[in-house]
Amino acid sequence: MHWLLLVLLSIFALPDTAGAMDAIGKVRRERPADLDASTTVATRYGTLQASYETDFPELPLNSVHTWRLSLQDKNGLPVVGADIDLTADMPEHLHGMTTTPLIQESDTPGLYLVRGMNFHMPGYWEVTLDISGAGSRHLLRFNLIVGESQRAPEGRKADES
Ligand SMILES: [Cu+2]
């Protein structure tokens, strides 16, 4: 009787084990003290440069918004027709966004619209771009801090009502 129970338990335990294996593949990473949160990043040799803008002075917390993503080559020329795969993760928490952004090339050469960005938790996020086109493939990463005002608006205290 006991052996049968063990067999059944191990069968039912399998899906959970598979989930745990996925989690083991990732490594929790804390926010670096000297985090570079630039909105422009480039590959090591400058082959590809990416930058983003939003309509907001700071990245909005828990709000679906659009990124305007610009791609340039090493000569500063717009990169058109790129195939972009974007993922966003919180390295300290091992989870991503709850939305799946849609990326569309705009009429402006080198400008791509990323709709459906949503950082649902405050803290340290990484946005990774897997960009391919013209026979090459590059990975670029933006570091960002969401929902933690670096400084209070000028002339106002944070606790002023
Ligand atoms: Cu989180």
Residues whose N, C-alpha, C, O or C-beta is under 5 A from the ligand:
A	BS01	CU	M90 H93 M121
